[in-house]
Amino acid sequence: MSESRRDTLITAATVIAILAVWYLGAALVQAGDDPLAEAKLPFPHQVIDVIFSNTGELGEASWISLRQALIGFVIGSLVGIVFSLVMAQGEWVESAIVPFLLAGQMVPMIALVPIVQNIFQNDDVTRVFISAFITFFSVTVAVVRGLKSAPPSAYELMSSYNTGRLQRLRYLEIPAAVPMLFTGLRIAAPLSLVGSVLVDLAGAQSGLGYIMLAALTAGGPTGSMLIWGAMVILIVLGFLLAQAVVLSERIVAPWQVQMRAKGA
């Protein structure tokens, strides 16, 4: 059995197991006399029914959050790659930039979002900025590590051919950084969507998070079920974004050993 097929079977088995546990938990919760039990933990098919019953509203909100997240993801990735290449050119450059990277990572997103909203006064721009901000750190850290992952023997070989800095960067360090780059992208892709939804929850007037907040404010069984539906959509979209990065890696870097093994 190929590794790709095995991974597919493992994923399918995991999804089935999660659904089984979900059904069991929902059955136990709804077995009591609590009138709000169905809203607290509905059955999966009930959540799916809510999603299809509100396809237009949830679809439009999901697209708003996803679109801005994708734009921010692309911008944050490009900026992160450029920063990584600059940092890799010298230890002193990395030492000068790393403290600012660490300081940026220490900023809580829940505190940053209102500040950015006050600056831009635009929900779409705020979503893009937060998504790019989250993506930037994941990509930068991953690529910097990847650029330094080439074995010493490879550097010795390049030195024996009297190669310059740009040649080492092009033919050795960048190819070595590709696996780490896609690792960072795979982590950042769903997180960028979470950042976009966080802006919705912080006072935006549209988006998937806005639907969740409005449903929570409305309360009642209908509102709770709508929150469950929005959360399921968010999880599915995050999973699809991560899988899109995996597919992109197979297309862009099929020469990697692990990619060749999965394609066997």
N, C-alpha and C positions, 0 to 999 in steps of 0.2 A: 504494500500500500504506500502510495506517495505521501510525502509530508503535507502537501497541500490538501489532499483528500482527508488525511487524518485530522488536520486542523479544522476542516469543515465539519467533520463528524463530532469533534470535541465541542465546537461552538454550538452545534445543534443540540447535543446532549445537555449542555449547560443551560440553554434557553428552556428546554423541556423541563429540566429540574427546577429552574426558577419558577416557571409557570405552575408546576405541581405544588411547590411550597406555597406559592401565592394563593392557589385555590384552597389548599388546606387551611391556611391562616384565615382567609375570608370566611370559610365555612365555620370555623371555630368562633370567630368574632360575631357572625350573624346568627349563631345558634342561640344566643341569649335573648333577653327581652328589651334590649336597648333599641329604641326607635331610630337612633342615629347610627346604628351599627353598619348599615349599608354604605353610608357616607364615609365612615371612618376607614373601612377597608373593603372596597367593592370587589367583586369577582372580575377577572380580566375581561371577560366578554361584556360585562357591563360598562367598563371603561371604553372598550372599542365601540360600543353602541353610542356612547356619549360623543366620541370623536366623530363618528359618521353623522350623527345628528347635528353637529355644529361644524361641519366641514368648511363652510365658507368663512366663518369667523376665525376658527383656529388656523385654517390654511393661510389666510391673509396675514394674521399676526405672526405665524411661524416664518413666513417669507420675509417680513420686515426685519425680524431679529436675525435670521440666517443671512440675508443679503449684506447687512452691515457687518456681521461677524466675518464673512468671507472677505470683504474689502479690507477690514482691519487685519485679518490673518495674512493676507498677501503683503500689505504694507509693513507689518511688523516683521514678517519673515525676511523681506528684502533689506530692511534697515538692520536687522540682527545679523544677517550674513555679511553686510558691509562692515559693521562694527567688529565682527569676529576676524575678518581679514586684516583690519587695521591693528587689532590687538595682537595678532599673531606675528607681527613684524618685529617685535622686540619686547623683552621682558619689562623694560621701563614703561612702555606704552600700556601693557596689560596691568602693571602695578598702579598706573595712574587712573585707569578706567574702572577696575574691579571694585574699589570702594563705592563708587557711584552706583554700580550695578547692584551691589549688596544693599545699599540704602534704598534704592528703588523697590527691591523685592520686599523690604520691610514695611512698605506703605500698605495698609489694609485697603482692599478694593472698596469696601463699604464706605470708607472715609474719602477715598479719592473721587468716587463718582459724583457726589454733590459739588465738589470743587470744580471738576471739569465741566459739569453742567452749568455752573455759574459763569465760567469763562466763555464757553461757546454759545450758550443759550440756544442750542439746537440738539434735539434728541438723536438724530442720525449721526451727526458729527461726534457726539459723545460716545455713541455705541462703537463707531469706528476707532476712536482713540483708545478706549478701554480694551477692545479686542486686540488692537495693535500693541498696546502696552504689555498685555499678558503674553502675547506671542513673542514679542521681542526678547524677553528674558529667557524663555525656554530655548529659543533658537540660538541665541548668542552663546549661552553656556554650553550647549551641545556642540556647536560648530568649533568653538575654541578648543574643547577637548579633542574633537576629531582631528583638527589640524595638527595636534601634537601627538597623534596616535601612531604615526608612521614609525616603523622599527629603526633603530640606530643603523643597522646594516644597510638599509635603503639610503639613508643619508650619506653613508660612507661611499656607496656606489655612485650616487649623484656627484659627490665631491671628486671622485676619481675621474669623472668626465668633465670636471671644471665647469659645472653648471652654475648659473647665476641664481639670485634669489627668486626672480620671477619664474624661471624654469622649474625650480624646486616646488614653488607654490602651485604651478599649473599641473605638473606631471606627477607630483608625489603627495603634497599635503592636501590639496583639494580632493583628489580621488579617495584619499584615506579618510577624509572628513565626511564623505557622502553618507555612510551608514549612520553616523551620529547625527547628521543633519536631519535625516528622515525620522530618527528617533525623537528628536526635539519637535519636529513638525507633527508627529503622531500624538504627542502629548499636548501640544499647543492647539491643535485643531478643535477638539471638543471644548477646551477651556476658553477659547475665543468666543464660542457660542454662549457659554455660561456668563462671560463678561458682558456680552450684548444683552442677555436677559436680565442681568443684574441692574443695568441701566433702566430697563423697563420697570423693574420693581422699585427703583428709587425715585419714581415720579414722572416717567415718560407717559405720553398719551397714546401710545400704540405699542405693538409688539406682544410677544408671547408672555413675557413677565407681566405686562399690563393686564392681560386677560386673567392671569392667575390672581393678581392683586384685586381686580374687580370682582372676581368670583368669591374671593375670601371676604371681601367687604359685604357682598350680598348675603353670604352665609346660606344656611339651609342645605338640604341634601343635593339640590341642583348645583349650587355653587361648589360644594365639596367635590362632586363628581367631575365638574369641569376642571377643577384644579388637578385631579388625578389624570384626566385626559391630556392636559397641557404638559404635565410632568412626563408622561409616557412619550409624547411627541418629542420633548426635549432630549430624552434618553436615546430615542431612535435616531434623531438627527445627529447627536454627538457620536454615536456608533458609526453611522454612515460616513461622517467626516473623517474619522480615524481610518476606516476601511478605504476611503478614497486616497488617503496618503499612502497606505500600503500598496495599493494598485499603482499609484504613480511611481513608487520606488521600483516596482518590478519592471516598469516601462523605461524609466530613466537610467537605472543602474542594474541591468540584468547580469552584469559580469560579477556581481558579488556571489560569494560561495553559497550563502544562505538562500539567495534568490534562485540560483541554479538548482539547489536541492529541492526547493518548493515547486519548481517547475518540472521536476522529474516525474 
